[in-house]
């Protein structure tokens, strides 16, 4: 008899850290997926920001050309009355417009979440649609409505024998701008708040109802506390957006040049310095100071919110 030899069975390969995915090690796949974002972030954000910081340290002079001046542009900007007035005007705009916008967004979100509205999807879409309209188109549309000569409000007032409303006058302009921004962003903030409400467990509502709480009590004691993180998020977005106010005053400037000048807002002032006054270096310093103001206001909002929550 001849002895038969049995071939040893091949041990299964273990999947370890050296396993390859599409010809690459699994550990190298993550950085490759992140690489496109990091490249774009570097080229589109960090590089322009660094270049702007570099420009803010120089100054164009009639004699001697470009000269390094260090923090001179920043010190000049701190004493600039036009920049100070623009920041104060935007801060006042923020204090008036943002609370009104967030209250409206909160009311709409609570109404939609209550389940008592008919055609809730149609109403939700109708409130959100203005956010889908570009701000340029929205401002041009409202500029036509505000027009003292050709606007429908002016024509209607003239036919009724009433005084023509001066929406683009000095006293009405802040309210007119606030109306445009509110019309644009109420739906956006409403969607954030409504989405946060949909994540609240229904058991909390049922427990509150069993304890005898009515719809108003549930909204005040259950829904509003659950909305605090979402409200804080919308408030931070509003801080950033308010101090970057640009499109609306820039587009209304041609039809109200006596009211909106090149320094009406801080962002418009920085733009005018760079592209109208050809003061690129000083404009870069103004832009960085505006960014610092936004950071300070955002930190103040977070600090106050965290302090109230801990207390």
Backbone as CSV, one residue per row, in Angstrom:
resi,resn,N_x,N_y,N_z,CA_x,CA_y,CA_z,C_x,C_y,C_z
1,UNK,0.837,-1.195,0.000,0.000,0.000,0.000,0.877,1.251,0.000
2,UNK,0.437,2.176,-0.725,1.196,3.441,-0.775,0.486,4.470,0.077
3,UNK,1.255,5.158,0.840,0.678,6.173,1.744,0.268,7.401,0.946
4,UNK,-0.908,7.827,1.218,-1.392,9.052,0.541,-1.081,10.260,1.410
5,UNK,-0.656,11.273,0.774,-0.316,12.516,1.499,-1.470,13.483,1.385
6,UNK,-1.815,14.066,2.482,-2.896,15.047,2.531,-2.286,16.446,2.543
7,UNK,-2.688,17.251,1.573,-2.145,18.623,1.488,-2.664,19.447,2.641
8,UNK,-1.807,20.154,3.290,-2.254,20.985,4.424,-3.221,22.059,3.947
9,UNK,-4.258,22.242,4.734,-5.251,23.281,4.386,-4.651,24.661,4.602
10,UNK,-4.995,25.552,3.667,-4.456,26.924,3.751,-5.208,27.718,4.799
11,UNK,-4.465,28.351,5.706,-5.080,29.147,6.761,-5.749,30.380,6.165
12,UNK,-6.948,30.691,6.645,-7.623,31.902,6.132,-6.843,33.152,6.480
13,UNK,-6.827,34.066,5.545,-6.113,35.315,5.767,-6.904,36.187,6.712
14,UNK,-6.235,36.729,7.677,-6.884,37.575,8.664,-6.968,39.009,8.156
15,UNK,-8.128,39.563,8.415,-8.321,40.963,8.036,-7.765,41.851,9.136
16,UNK,-6.653,42.427,8.880,-6.017,43.283,9.873,-5.912,44.703,9.384
17,UNK,-5.096,45.466,10.032,-4.956,46.872,9.636,-4.325,47.060,8.270
18,UNK,-3.690,45.982,7.743,-3.027,46.103,6.456,-3.949,45.724,5.304
19,UNK,-5.237,45.459,5.592,-6.165,45.101,4.534,-6.256,46.245,3.540
20,UNK,-6.298,45.891,2.263,-6.310,46.901,1.215,-7.732,47.127,0.725
21,UNK,-8.022,48.327,0.397,-9.332,48.727,-0.090,-9.143,49.448,-1.409
22,UNK,-9.521,48.740,-2.509,-9.356,49.334,-3.835,-7.905,49.573,-4.178
23,UNK,-7.018,48.698,-3.754,-5.603,48.856,-4.044,-4.878,49.748,-3.059
24,UNK,-5.565,50.277,-2.064,-4.956,51.146,-1.075,-5.176,50.581,0.310
25,UNK,-4.297,50.883,1.219,-4.503,50.472,2.593,-5.713,51.190,3.171
26,UNK,-6.439,50.483,4.034,-7.649,51.059,4.596,-7.339,52.320,5.393
27,UNK,-6.204,52.361,6.033,-5.851,53.532,6.827,-5.607,54.770,5.987
28,UNK,-5.292,54.570,4.693,-5.031,55.719,3.821,-6.274,56.204,3.109
29,UNK,-7.385,55.479,3.221,-8.599,55.877,2.508,-9.209,57.139,3.105
30,UNK,-9.192,57.250,4.438,-9.788,58.412,5.094,-9.155,59.728,4.665
31,UNK,-7.834,59.872,4.765,-7.214,61.127,4.320,-7.458,61.453,2.855
32,UNK,-7.566,60.414,2.010,-7.823,60.677,0.597,-9.229,61.243,0.382
33,UNK,-10.193,60.761,1.169,-11.547,61.298,1.055,-11.612,62.750,1.549
34,UNK,-10.817,63.069,2.567,-10.837,64.412,3.135,-9.991,65.383,2.320
35,UNK,-9.059,64.857,1.534,-8.109,65.703,0.815,-8.767,66.742,-0.085
36,UNK,-9.810,66.412,-0.890,-10.414,67.461,-1.732,-10.952,68.639,-0.930
37,UNK,-11.608,68.347,0.196,-12.111,69.445,1.031,-10.975,70.275,1.592
38,UNK,-9.922,69.613,2.073,-8.814,70.346,2.666,-8.113,71.222,1.627
39,UNK,-7.990,70.715,0.395,-7.346,71.512,-0.654,-8.188,72.749,-0.968
40,UNK,-9.500,72.550,-1.132,-10.380,73.688,-1.398,-10.423,74.662,-0.221
41,UNK,-10.430,74.129,1.007,-10.437,74.982,2.190,-9.161,75.821,2.257
42,UNK,-8.059,75.222,1.878,-6.786,75.946,1.891,-6.743,77.010,0.805
43,UNK,-7.207,76.659,-0.402,-7.103,77.587,-1.527,-8.162,78.674,-1.490
44,UNK,-9.388,78.321,-1.044,-10.501,79.261,-1.110,-10.744,80.043,0.174
45,UNK,-10.155,79.597,1.297,-10.407,80.287,2.562,-9.122,80.736,3.241
46,UNK,-8.252,79.805,3.554,-7.049,80.170,4.316,-6.091,81.034,3.501
47,UNK,-5.893,80.689,2.239,-4.964,81.476,1.419,-5.456,82.914,1.217
48,UNK,-6.719,83.148,0.825,-7.180,84.550,0.729,-7.151,85.279,2.058
49,UNK,-7.450,84.549,3.148,-7.419,85.188,4.465,-6.000,85.601,4.826
50,UNK,-5.046,84.733,4.558,-3.653,85.077,4.835,-3.155,86.219,3.958
51,UNK,-3.601,86.228,2.700,-3.186,87.310,1.811,-3.783,88.642,2.235
52,UNK,-5.039,88.616,2.690,-5.666,89.841,3.194,-4.948,90.350,4.434
53,UNK,-4.548,89.429,5.326,-3.786,89.838,6.510,-2.444,90.451,6.106
54,UNK,-1.845,89.886,5.093,-0.575,90.433,4.593,-0.781,91.838,4.022
55,UNK,-1.838,92.035,3.247,-2.097,93.346,2.657,-2.394,94.403,3.715
56,UNK,-3.043,93.992,4.806,-3.427,94.973,5.827,-2.229,95.572,6.549
57,UNK,-1.056,95.006,6.381,0.139,95.508,7.050,0.939,96.477,6.190
58,UNK,0.417,96.798,4.985,1.134,97.687,4.073,0.246,98.876,3.724
59,UNK,0.845,99.829,3.067,0.125,101.041,2.675,0.720,101.584,1.389
60,UNK,-0.178,101.986,0.462,0.265,102.583,-0.797,0.509,104.080,-0.579
61,UNK,1.700,104.526,-0.929,2.059,105.929,-0.760,2.426,106.534,-2.102
62,UNK,2.145,107.845,-2.230,2.459,108.520,-3.474,3.963,108.555,-3.723
63,UNK,4.705,108.673,-2.637,6.164,108.703,-2.756,6.720,107.483,-2.026
64,UNK,7.421,106.670,-2.755,8.011,105.481,-2.157,7.250,104.203,-2.418
65,UNK,6.058,104.293,-3.012,5.307,103.083,-3.342,4.745,102.401,-2.107
66,UNK,4.688,101.086,-2.139,4.138,100.304,-1.042,5.139,100.234,0.103
67,UNK,4.676,100.542,1.303,5.553,100.551,2.468,4.909,99.761,3.592
68,UNK,5.738,99.078,4.353,5.265,98.313,5.505,4.954,99.286,6.650
69,UNK,3.714,99.211,7.160,3.292,100.135,8.212,2.843,99.396,9.472
70,UNK,2.924,98.089,9.475,2.550,97.329,10.670,1.066,97.446,10.985
71,UNK,0.743,97.867,12.194,-0.642,97.968,12.648,-1.232,99.366,12.442
72,UNK,-0.575,100.176,11.625,-1.059,101.551,11.427,-2.475,101.571,10.832
73,UNK,-2.758,100.697,9.861,-4.093,100.660,9.260,-5.165,100.290,10.285
74,UNK,-4.821,99.386,11.198,-5.785,98.987,12.226,-6.051,100.136,13.206
75,UNK,-5.003,100.840,13.579,-5.184,101.978,14.486,-5.998,103.085,13.820
76,UNK,-5.773,103.282,12.524,-6.559,104.286,11.803,-8.026,103.868,11.726
77,UNK,-8.266,102.576,11.497,-9.645,102.089,11.401,-10.382,102.221,12.731
78,UNK,-9.677,102.018,13.832,-10.323,102.160,15.138,-10.787,103.588,15.403
79,UNK,-10.120,104.556,14.774,-10.492,105.954,14.958,-11.394,106.469,13.835
80,UNK,-11.722,105.612,12.885,-12.486,106.032,11.717,-13.958,106.227,12.111
81,UNK,-14.500,107.436,12.043,-15.906,107.638,12.427,-16.885,106.964,11.472
82,UNK,-16.526,106.846,10.187,-17.413,106.190,9.234,-17.576,104.709,9.562
83,UNK,-16.491,104.054,9.916,-16.570,102.643,10.298,-17.351,102.485,11.589
84,UNK,-17.118,103.366,12.542,-17.825,103.279,13.816,-19.332,103.478,13.628
85,UNK,-19.718,104.433,12.799,-21.141,104.649,12.546,-21.760,103.458,11.829
86,UNK,-21.025,102.853,10.892,-21.542,101.686,10.185,-21.762,100.502,11.109
87,UNK,-20.816,100.270,12.029,-20.951,99.158,12.979,-22.122,99.413,13.926
88,UNK,-22.247,100.634,14.428,-23.361,100.956,15.327,-24.713,100.842,14.622
89,UNK,-24.760,101.238,13.367,-26.009,101.142,12.610,-26.407,99.681,12.420
90,UNK,-25.428,98.828,12.124,-25.717,97.403,11.952,-26.081,96.760,13.293
91,UNK,-25.432,97.193,14.371,-25.771,96.658,15.690,-27.209,97.007,16.069
92,UNK,-27.641,98.239,15.777,-29.031,98.624,16.023,-29.979,97.815,15.145
93,UNK,-29.592,97.606,13.911,-30.386,96.774,13.003,-30.531,95.362,13.568
94,UNK,-29.462,94.817,14.118,-29.489,93.476,14.700,-30.430,93.416,15.902
95,UNK,-30.368,94.408,16.758,-31.190,94.393,17.971,-32.679,94.498,17.668
96,UNK,-33.031,95.108,16.543,-34.443,95.269,16.200,-34.930,94.140,15.296
97,UNK,-34.169,93.824,14.269,-34.650,92.882,13.256,-34.569,91.426,13.699
98,UNK,-33.481,91.033,14.335,-33.287,89.618,14.660,-34.332,89.096,15.656
99,UNK,-34.626,89.799,16.762,-35.688,89.280,17.646,-37.028,89.125,16.939
100,UNK,-37.394,90.104,16.084,-38.650,89.990,15.354,-38.638,88.777,14.430
101,UNK,-37.554,88.568,13.730,-37.458,87.443,12.800,-37.520,86.107,13.528
102,UNK,-36.814,85.978,14.636,-36.801,84.716,15.367,-38.135,84.443,16.042
103,UNK,-38.814,85.484,16.507,-40.145,85.286,17.102,-41.127,84.780,16.049
104,UNK,-41.101,85.374,14.852,-41.970,84.905,13.785,-41.644,83.467,13.388
105,UNK,-40.356,83.151,13.277,-39.964,81.782,12.935,-40.413,80.796,14.010
106,UNK,-40.309,81.205,15.277,-40.728,80.340,16.370,-42.244,80.118,16.353
107,UNK,-42.998,81.176,16.107,-44.459,81.051,16.058,-44.879,80.123,14.923
108,UNK,-44.275,80.289,13.755,-44.617,79.429,12.627,-44.237,77.975,12.904
109,UNK,-43.070,77.754,13.520,-42.638,76.385,13.815,-43.571,75.724,14.815
110,UNK,-43.972,76.449,15.857,-44.889,75.887,16.846,-46.262,75.625,16.237
111,UNK,-46.710,76.514,15.361,-48.011,76.310,14.723,-47.996,75.080,13.828
112,UNK,-46.915,74.894,13.080,-46.827,73.714,12.219,-46.703,72.433,13.028
113,UNK,-45.989,72.501,14.144,-45.802,71.300,14.964,-47.050,70.943,15.760
114,UNK,-47.946,71.887,15.931,-49.147,71.606,16.725,-50.070,70.612,16.042
115,UNK,-50.005,70.519,14.715,-50.868,69.615,13.985,-52.284,70.123,13.809
116,UNK,-52.546,71.361,14.175,-53.893,71.919,14.082,-54.133,72.671,12.773
117,UNK,-53.063,72.912,12.010,-53.206,73.658,10.769,-53.604,72.733,9.622
118,UNK,-54.515,73.212,8.817,-54.837,72.504,7.589,-53.839,72.903,6.497
119,UNK,-53.568,71.960,5.606,-52.599,72.198,4.531,-51.258,72.635,5.105
120,UNK,-50.793,71.895,6.117,-49.556,72.278,6.800,-48.358,72.243,5.850
121,UNK,-48.334,71.279,4.942,-47.199,71.191,4.017,-47.178,72.381,3.067
122,UNK,-48.342,72.781,2.601,-48.398,73.940,1.705,-47.969,75.203,2.436
123,UNK,-48.422,75.351,3.669,-48.047,76.530,4.458,-46.551,76.535,4.737
124,UNK,-46.005,75.374,5.090,-44.568,75.291,5.359,-43.755,75.637,4.124
125,UNK,-44.182,75.135,2.973,-43.480,75.457,1.736,-43.596,76.933,1.396
126,UNK,-44.786,77.506,1.616,-44.971,78.918,1.318,-44.112,79.816,2.178
127,UNK,-43.909,79.447,3.447,-43.063,80.255,4.328,-41.589,80.102,3.957
128,UNK,-41.210,78.917,3.477,-39.804,78.659,3.181,-39.391,79.182,1.801
129,UNK,-40.343,79.328,0.873,-40.005,79.713,-0.500,-39.199,81.009,-0.581
130,UNK,-39.501,82.065,0.204,-38.682,83.293,0.089,-37.198,83.063,0.317
131,UNK,-36.833,82.077,1.138,-35.410,81.812,1.341,-34.754,81.277,0.070
132,UNK,-35.543,80.582,-0.772,-35.002,80.058,-2.025,-34.793,81.149,-3.065
133,UNK,-35.390,82.314,-2.848,-35.197,83.441,-3.772,-33.850,84.098,-3.466
134,UNK,-32.975,84.268,-4.448,-31.691,84.942,-4.179,-31.904,86.328,-3.592
135,UNK,-30.990,86.712,-2.720,-31.138,88.006,-2.048,-31.117,89.166,-3.032
136,UNK,-30.403,89.012,-4.141,-30.374,90.077,-5.144,-31.760,90.259,-5.755
137,UNK,-32.398,89.142,-6.117,-33.728,89.205,-6.711,-34.735,89.753,-5.697
138,UNK,-34.623,89.285,-4.447,-35.556,89.751,-3.417,-35.419,91.248,-3.191
139,UNK,-34.193,91.761,-3.155,-33.989,93.195,-2.929,-34.504,94.018,-4.100
140,UNK,-34.269,93.553,-5.327,-34.781,94.276,-6.488,-36.312,94.282,-6.492
141,UNK,-36.908,93.174,-6.082,-38.368,93.106,-6.034,-38.917,94.077,-5.004
142,UNK,-38.351,94.075,-3.796,-38.829,94.996,-2.767,-38.480,96.439,-3.088
143,UNK,-37.372,96.651,-3.788,-37.049,98.007,-4.225,-38.096,98.550,-5.169
144,UNK,-38.614,97.682,-6.034,-39.710,98.101,-6.917,-40.966,98.409,-6.101
145,UNK,-41.264,97.568,-5.103,-42.449,97.810,-4.281,-42.305,99.087,-3.458
146,UNK,-41.068,99.402,-3.034,-40.839,100.598,-2.221,-40.810,101.885,-3.043
147,UNK,-40.704,101.780,-4.347,-40.479,102.956,-5.190,-41.506,104.055,-4.957
148,UNK,-41.077,105.305,-4.708,-42.028,106.401,-4.442,-42.713,106.925,-5.694
149,UNK,-42.203,106.571,-6.874,-42.784,107.078,-8.123,-43.543,105.992,-8.894
150,UNK,-42.984,104.789,-8.933,-43.550,103.738,-9.767,-44.025,102.534,-8.970
151,UNK,-43.781,102.520,-7.660,-44.157,101.374,-6.853,-45.659,101.246,-6.680
152,UNK,-46.168,100.043,-6.478,-47.619,99.861,-6.304,-48.152,100.523,-5.045
153,UNK,-47.361,100.573,-3.983,-47.826,101.259,-2.772,-48.013,102.749,-3.027
154,UNK,-47.076,103.341,-3.757,-47.186,104.770,-4.074,-48.372,105.032,-4.992
155,UNK,-48.584,104.189,-5.978,-49.712,104.383,-6.895,-51.047,104.213,-6.187
156,UNK,-51.119,103.203,-5.295,-52.364,102.989,-4.558,-52.653,104.163,-3.625
157,UNK,-51.620,104.648,-2.955,-51.811,105.791,-2.055,-52.240,107.031,-2.829
158,UNK,-51.683,107.212,-4.030,-52.054,108.375,-4.838,-53.509,108.298,-5.288
159,UNK,-53.976,107.114,-5.658,-55.366,106.959,-6.082,-56.335,107.165,-4.930
160,UNK,-55.910,106.762,-3.719,-56.780,106.927,-2.553,-56.666,108.310,-1.930
161,UNK,-55.777,109.126,-2.462,-55.600,110.468,-1.918,-54.839,110.489,-0.615
162,UNK,-54.046,109.470,-0.363,-53.272,109.385,0.876,-51.837,109.824,0.617
163,UNK,-51.109,110.209,1.670,-49.689,110.551,1.484,-48.892,109.339,1.005
164,UNK,-48.001,109.593,0.090,-47.177,108.506,-0.452,-46.173,108.062,0.609
165,UNK,-46.152,106.769,0.959,-45.193,106.305,1.974,-43.767,106.379,1.449
166,UNK,-42.894,106.936,2.247,-41.493,107.101,1.866,-40.666,105.983,2.490
167,UNK,-40.793,104.777,1.914,-40.086,103.627,2.450,-38.569,103.760,2.329
168,UNK,-38.113,104.569,1.389,-36.679,104.710,1.145,-36.121,106.001,1.724
169,UNK,-36.851,106.631,2.623,-36.346,107.842,3.280,-35.410,107.462,4.415
170,UNK,-34.779,108.462,4.998,-33.793,108.210,6.052,-34.426,107.544,7.272
171,UNK,-35.615,107.979,7.645,-36.249,107.408,8.821,-36.841,106.037,8.592
172,UNK,-37.245,105.729,7.351,-37.876,104.450,7.052,-36.896,103.386,6.584
173,UNK,-35.706,103.783,6.170,-34.780,102.830,5.545,-34.410,101.652,6.449
174,UNK,-34.084,101.845,7.747,-33.779,100.668,8.576,-34.934,99.670,8.629
175,UNK,-36.168,100.179,8.742,-37.306,99.278,8.749,-37.505,98.585,7.412
176,UNK,-37.236,99.287,6.318,-37.376,98.683,4.989,-36.356,97.570,4.797
177,UNK,-35.119,97.811,5.218,-34.105,96.763,5.131,-34.451,95.582,6.035
178,UNK,-34.938,95.883,7.233,-35.308,94.801,8.157,-36.438,93.963,7.587
179,UNK,-37.367,94.595,6.893,-38.474,93.856,6.285,-37.973,92.895,5.214
180,UNK,-37.020,93.352,4.390,-36.487,92.494,3.333,-35.765,91.296,3.934
181,UNK,-34.893,91.536,4.912,-34.122,90.450,5.520,-35.041,89.483,6.262
182,UNK,-36.042,90.015,6.940,-36.988,89.150,7.643,-37.759,88.294,6.663
183,UNK,-38.225,88.889,5.580,-38.956,88.137,4.557,-38.101,87.013,3.985
184,UNK,-36.792,87.256,3.858,-35.903,86.264,3.262,-35.611,85.096,4.211
185,UNK,-35.426,85.375,5.511,-34.833,84.370,6.387,-35.772,83.818,7.453
186,UNK,-37.013,84.259,7.511,-37.943,83.656,8.471,-38.131,82.169,8.174
187,UNK,-38.312,81.836,6.898,-38.517,80.439,6.532,-37.322,79.566,6.837
188,UNK,-36.119,80.089,6.641,-34.908,79.320,6.942,-34.820,78.994,8.426
189,UNK,-35.040,79.987,9.267,-34.988,79.749,10.708,-36.162,78.890,11.175
190,UNK,-37.307,79.029,10.529,-38.457,78.203,10.882,-38.163,76.724,10.634
191,UNK,-37.506,76.405,9.526,-37.186,75.013,9.218,-36.259,74.427,10.270
192,UNK,-35.266,75.214,10.725,-34.351,74.731,11.770,-35.116,74.445,13.054
193,UNK,-35.987,75.354,13.461,-36.743,75.172,14.693,-37.760,74.036,14.551
194,UNK,-38.393,73.949,13.398,-39.378,72.895,13.184,-38.710,71.522,13.198
195,UNK,-37.527,71.423,12.583,-36.797,70.157,12.610,-36.402,69.776,14.033
196,UNK,-36.030,70.771,14.849,-35.704,70.480,16.247,-36.934,70.010,17.017
197,UNK,-38.091,70.567,16.719,-39.322,70.140,17.392,-39.691,68.705,17.041
198,UNK,-39.400,68.290,15.821,-39.751,66.936,15.414,-38.908,65.882,16.112
199,UNK,-37.784,66.287,16.711,-36.932,65.337,17.421,-37.308,65.178,18.892
200,UNK,-38.246,65.999,19.389,-38.665,65.896,20.787,-39.502,64.630,20.960
201,UNK,-39.200,63.770,21.921,-39.977,62.539,22.103,-41.438,62.839,22.413
202,UNK,-42.325,62.103,21.769,-43.760,62.307,22.006,-44.167,61.917,23.419
203,UNK,-43.328,61.101,24.094,-43.658,60.713,25.470,-43.713,61.917,26.399
204,UNK,-42.912,62.928,26.112,-42.939,64.125,26.946,-44.278,64.849,26.811
205,UNK,-44.806,64.922,25.588,-46.106,65.551,25.397,-47.212,64.753,26.083
206,UNK,-47.127,63.437,25.963,-48.155,62.601,26.579,-48.113,62.712,28.097
207,UNK,-46.899,62.757,28.663,-46.792,62.880,30.115,-47.325,64.223,30.597
208,UNK,-47.010,65.291,29.836,-47.517,66.606,30.220,-49.039,66.674,30.099
209,UNK,-49.597,66.038,29.061,-51.050,66.040,28.909,-51.727,65.249,30.024
210,UNK,-51.109,64.155,30.451,-51.680,63.372,31.550,-51.646,64.142,32.862
211,UNK,-50.672,65.052,32.997,-50.603,65.890,34.201,-51.553,67.084,34.132
212,UNK,-52.304,67.191,33.049,-53.288,68.262,32.931,-52.814,69.487,32.186
213,UNK,-51.676,69.417,31.532,-51.160,70.572,30.791,-51.903,70.722,29.470
214,UNK,-52.274,71.933,29.135,-52.918,72.223,27.874,-51.907,72.519,26.781
215,UNK,-52.359,72.824,25.570,-51.432,73.094,24.458,-50.477,74.249,24.731
216,UNK,-50.976,75.355,25.338,-50.099,76.486,25.624,-49.057,76.132,26.679
217,UNK,-49.477,75.380,27.691,-48.533,74.978,28.738,-47.481,74.021,28.196
218,UNK,-47.881,73.126,27.318,-46.918,72.203,26.710,-45.915,72.972,25.860
219,UNK,-46.422,73.945,25.102,-45.512,74.733,24.264,-44.515,75.518,25.114
220,UNK,-44.965,76.059,26.246,-44.085,76.882,27.080,-43.124,76.041,27.918
221,UNK,-43.601,74.946,28.475,-42.797,74.181,29.437,-42.060,72.994,28.825
222,UNK,-42.479,72.540,27.641,-41.837,71.368,27.036,-41.123,71.742,25.744
223,UNK,-41.834,72.397,24.849,-41.258,72.659,23.532,-40.176,73.740,23.569
224,UNK,-40.447,74.846,24.258,-39.456,75.921,24.283,-38.138,75.501,24.930
225,UNK,-38.148,74.794,26.083,-36.856,74.328,26.615,-36.122,73.393,25.662
226,UNK,-36.877,72.576,24.918,-36.221,71.677,23.965,-35.634,72.431,22.773
227,UNK,-36.107,73.639,22.519,-35.645,74.428,21.375,-34.456,75.324,21.687
228,UNK,-33.978,75.329,22.903,-32.889,76.250,23.249,-31.636,76.063,22.386
229,UNK,-31.155,74.835,22.168,-29.972,74.714,21.282,-30.235,75.216,19.870
230,UNK,-31.414,74.920,19.318,-31.726,75.382,17.965,-31.868,76.901,17.926
231,UNK,-32.474,77.487,18.948,-32.589,78.944,19.003,-31.218,79.601,19.103
232,UNK,-30.328,78.999,19.874,-28.978,79.536,19.978,-28.263,79.459,18.634
233,UNK,-28.469,78.372,17.904,-27.847,78.230,16.586,-28.360,79.298,15.625
234,UNK,-29.667,79.498,15.593,-30.225,80.521,14.704,-29.770,81.922,15.116
235,UNK,-29.608,82.138,16.409,-29.136,83.442,16.870,-27.702,83.695,16.431
236,UNK,-26.858,82.681,16.486,-25.475,82.838,16.032,-25.420,83.106,14.531
237,UNK,-26.221,82.376,13.769,-26.270,82.635,12.336,-26.741,84.065,12.055
238,UNK,-27.667,84.552,12.857,-28.193,85.901,12.661,-27.150,86.952,13.004
239,UNK,-26.328,86.702,14.019,-25.244,87.638,14.357,-24.295,87.779,13.175
240,UNK,-23.891,86.642,12.628,-22.946,86.670,11.508,-23.576,87.343,10.294
241,UNK,-24.819,86.978,9.989,-25.461,87.551,8.819,-25.742,89.035,8.949
242,UNK,-26.123,89.499,10.145,-26.453,90.908,10.328,-25.225,91.800,10.138
243,UNK,-24.100,91.413,10.695,-22.913,92.255,10.584,-22.261,92.150,9.206
244,UNK,-22.710,91.185,8.403,-22.234,91.095,7.031,-23.249,91.673,6.044
245,UNK,-24.183,92.470,6.529,-25.223,93.046,5.677,-24.592,93.826,4.525
246,UNK,-24.898,93.409,3.305,-24.259,94.031,2.143,-25.190,94.118,0.937
247,UNK,-25.767,92.997,0.517,-26.533,92.969,-0.733,-27.683,93.966,-0.725
248,UNK,-28.454,93.962,0.356,-29.646,94.792,0.396,-29.314,96.294,0.311
249,UNK,-28.429,96.836,1.151,-28.118,98.274,1.009,-27.383,98.602,-0.293
250,UNK,-26.570,97.686,-0.780,-25.846,97.954,-2.028,-26.799,98.077,-3.203
251,UNK,-27.818,97.229,-3.270,-28.751,97.267,-4.386,-29.774,98.394,-4.259
252,UNK,-30.069,98.823,-3.030,-30.990,99.944,-2.842,-30.289,101.299,-2.949
253,UNK,-28.981,101.291,-2.959,-28.233,102.548,-3.012,-28.529,103.375,-4.266
254,UNK,-28.637,102.776,-5.473,-28.913,103.611,-6.655,-30.250,104.329,-6.608
255,UNK,-31.273,103.766,-5.925,-32.571,104.432,-5.885,-32.744,105.261,-4.618
256,UNK,-31.776,105.196,-3.715,-31.807,106.036,-2.513,-30.390,106.501,-2.190
257,UNK,-29.742,107.231,-3.114,-28.342,107.614,-2.887,-28.170,108.628,-1.767
258,UNK,-29.204,109.395,-1.468,-29.086,110.387,-0.400,-29.174,109.750,0.987
259,UNK,-29.662,108.534,1.054,-29.827,107.855,2.343,-28.721,106.831,2.564
260,UNK,-28.472,106.001,1.573,-27.450,104.950,1.684,-26.182,105.440,1.003
261,UNK,-25.171,105.739,1.793,-23.886,106.139,1.238,-22.947,104.934,1.256
262,UNK,-21.698,105.175,0.903,-20.734,104.077,0.802,-20.319,103.516,2.157
263,UNK,-20.703,104.149,3.244,-20.341,103.657,4.579,-21.590,103.338,5.402
264,UNK,-22.690,103.013,4.732,-23.938,102.768,5.453,-23.803,101.558,6.370
265,UNK,-23.148,100.507,5.921,-22.811,99.361,6.764,-21.304,99.140,6.700
266,UNK,-20.773,98.419,7.681,-19.328,98.195,7.731,-18.853,97.366,6.545
267,UNK,-19.642,96.386,6.152,-19.253,95.549,5.015,-19.276,96.347,3.713
268,UNK,-20.283,97.195,3.552,-20.349,98.060,2.371,-19.199,99.064,2.365
269,UNK,-18.798,99.512,3.539,-17.678,100.448,3.637,-16.370,99.787,3.210
270,UNK,-16.146,98.544,3.649,-14.937,97.833,3.243,-14.918,97.596,1.737
271,UNK,-16.073,97.252,1.180,-16.159,97.051,-0.275,-15.865,98.351,-1.026
272,UNK,-16.438,99.447,-0.567,-16.240,100.725,-1.242,-14.791,101.183,-1.169
273,UNK,-14.146,100.941,-0.041,-12.742,101.311,0.081,-11.879,100.569,-0.930
274,UNK,-12.174,99.275,-1.131,-11.335,98.464,-2.009,-11.613,98.719,-3.484
275,UNK,-12.897,98.804,-3.873,-13.235,98.814,-5.291,-13.630,100.194,-5.812
276,UNK,-13.869,101.131,-4.924,-14.167,102.505,-5.357,-13.021,103.453,-5.007
277,UNK,-12.550,103.378,-3.776,-11.466,104.245,-3.351,-10.085,103.704,-3.613
278,UNK,-9.979,102.442,-4.096,-8.684,101.810,-4.389,-7.760,101.790,-3.172
279,UNK,-8.346,101.684,-1.974,-7.553,101.575,-0.749,-7.611,100.114,-0.263
280,UNK,-6.949,99.260,-0.995,-7.045,97.825,-0.738,-6.460,97.480,0.630
281,UNK,-5.359,98.080,0.979,-4.711,97.755,2.246,-5.565,98.172,3.436
282,UNK,-6.094,99.364,3.377,-6.946,99.827,4.473,-8.251,99.025,4.524
283,UNK,-8.774,98.648,3.365,-9.980,97.831,3.322,-9.750,96.473,3.973
284,UNK,-8.582,95.890,3.786,-8.279,94.611,4.425,-8.270,94.742,5.942
285,UNK,-7.711,95.850,6.448,-7.709,96.066,7.896,-9.127,96.254,8.427
286,UNK,-9.957,96.995,7.698,-11.356,97.180,8.108,-12.091,95.851,8.126
287,UNK,-11.837,95.009,7.150,-12.493,93.697,7.088,-12.104,92.831,8.272
288,UNK,-10.837,92.858,8.661,-10.403,92.059,9.808,-11.007,92.578,11.109
289,UNK,-11.122,93.890,11.237,-11.764,94.439,12.432,-13.248,94.076,12.472
290,UNK,-13.905,94.058,11.320,-15.305,93.625,11.273,-15.434,92.165,11.679
291,UNK,-14.504,91.331,11.219,-14.511,89.934,11.658,-14.309,89.806,13.155
292,UNK,-13.459,90.669,13.727,-13.254,90.649,15.171,-14.530,91.045,15.914
293,UNK,-15.265,92.025,15.389,-16.539,92.425,16.001,-17.527,91.254,15.981
294,UNK,-17.574,90.524,14.873,-18.480,89.377,14.774,-18.098,88.312,15.791
295,UNK,-16.812,88.069,15.953,-16.355,87.079,16.931,-16.740,87.499,18.349
296,UNK,-16.576,88.781,18.661,-16.908,89.270,20.008,-18.401,89.138,20.280
297,UNK,-19.226,89.531,19.325,-20.672,89.422,19.516,-21.098,87.958,19.627
298,UNK,-20.515,87.094,18.814,-20.871,85.672,18.874,-20.461,85.070,20.212
299,UNK,-19.279,85.447,20.683,-18.841,84.937,21.983,-19.734,85.459,23.103
300,UNK,-20.158,86.719,22.993,-21.044,87.269,24.022,-22.376,86.528,24.057
301,UNK,-22.914,86.181,22.886,-24.161,85.423,22.835,-23.983,84.050,23.468
302,UNK,-22.894,83.364,23.136,-22.632,82.046,23.715,-22.412,82.135,25.217
303,UNK,-21.701,83.155,25.658,-21.426,83.304,27.088,-22.714,83.534,27.867
304,UNK,-23.573,84.418,27.361,-24.826,84.697,28.054,-25.724,83.463,28.069
305,UNK,-25.771,82.745,26.941,-26.621,81.558,26.871,-26.129,80.468,27.816
306,UNK,-24.820,80.245,27.856,-24.279,79.215,28.748,-24.443,79.607,30.213
307,UNK,-24.313,80.889,30.501,-24.478,81.329,31.886,-25.906,81.148,32.361
308,UNK,-26.884,81.448,31.493,-28.286,81.239,31.870,-28.595,79.757,32.039
309,UNK,-27.982,78.910,31.179,-28.265,77.497,31.268,-27.695,76.899,32.543
310,UNK,-26.489,77.322,32.944,-25.893,76.786,34.163,-26.581,77.311,35.425
311,UNK,-27.117,78.554,35.329,-27.792,79.121,36.504,-29.194,78.537,36.676
